[in-house]
Amino acid sequence: MAYIPLEILMRQSPSVYKLALAAAERANEINEGSKPLVQCTSKKVTSIAMQEFAEGHFSVEVKKEKKKK
C-alpha cells in the first residue's frame, strides 16, 4: 500500500471528511472501470484514488451554504 502523508492531502482539502468522501467516490469510479489517472504500484482502488488526489488530478469542491433565517 502506498503511503501518502496526510499533510500533503490536507493542502488540497479543507476537511478530512470531504477528502474521504471524494476519494471514496473516485475509488468507486475506478472500481467500475474508469482508468486511473496515475501509475501506481498498488492495485487497491482507494490507494490509487488517494495518489490521484495527492498529485492534483482531482480536488474537493467546497460549496458555501446560505444561512437560513
C-alpha positions as CSV (number, residue, x, y, z in Angstrom):
1,M,0.0,0.0,0.0
2,A,1.3,3.4,-0.9
3,Y,1.9,5.8,1.9
4,I,0.7,9.3,1.3
5,P,1.3,11.8,4.1
6,L,-1.8,13.4,5.5
7,E,-0.1,16.8,5.3
8,I,0.1,16.6,1.5
9,L,-3.5,15.6,1.3
10,M,-4.7,18.4,3.6
11,R,-3.0,21.1,1.4
12,Q,-5.7,20.4,-1.2
13,S,-8.7,19.7,1.0
14,P,-10.3,21.9,3.7
15,S,-11.5,18.8,5.7
16,V,-10.6,15.2,6.2
17,Y,-14.2,14.3,5.9
18,K,-14.7,15.8,2.5
19,L,-11.4,14.3,1.3
20,A,-12.6,10.8,2.4
21,L,-15.9,11.3,0.5
22,A,-14.2,12.5,-2.7
23,A,-11.6,9.7,-2.6
24,A,-14.3,7.1,-2.0
25,E,-16.3,8.4,-4.9
26,R,-13.2,8.3,-7.2
27,A,-12.3,4.8,-5.9
28,N,-15.8,3.6,-6.9
29,E,-15.4,5.1,-10.4
30,I,-12.0,3.3,-10.7
31,N,-13.6,0.1,-9.4
32,E,-16.4,0.4,-12.0
33,G,-13.9,0.5,-14.9
34,S,-12.6,4.1,-15.1
35,K,-8.9,4.3,-16.0
36,P,-6.6,5.5,-13.2
37,L,-5.0,8.9,-13.9
38,V,-1.7,7.9,-12.3
39,Q,0.6,5.0,-12.5
40,C,0.6,3.4,-9.0
41,T,2.2,0.2,-7.8
42,S,-0.8,-0.5,-5.6
43,K,-3.8,-2.4,-7.1
44,K,-6.1,-1.1,-4.4
45,V,-8.6,1.4,-5.8
46,T,-8.6,3.5,-2.6
47,S,-4.8,3.9,-2.7
48,I,-5.0,4.8,-6.4
49,A,-7.6,7.5,-5.7
50,M,-5.6,9.0,-2.9
51,Q,-2.5,9.1,-5.1
52,E,-4.5,10.9,-7.8
53,F,-5.7,13.4,-5.2
54,A,-2.2,14.0,-3.8
55,E,-0.9,14.6,-7.4
56,G,-3.7,17.1,-8.0
57,H,-5.7,15.2,-10.7
58,F,-9.0,15.9,-8.9
59,S,-10.0,18.1,-6.0
60,V,-12.7,18.7,-3.4
61,E,-15.3,21.4,-4.2
62,V,-16.5,23.4,-1.2
63,K,-19.9,24.8,-1.5
64,K,-20.9,27.6,0.8
65,E,-24.4,27.2,2.1
66,K,-26.6,30.2,2.8
67,K,-27.6,30.5,6.4
68,K,-31.4,30.1,7.0
69,K,-33.1,32.8,8.9
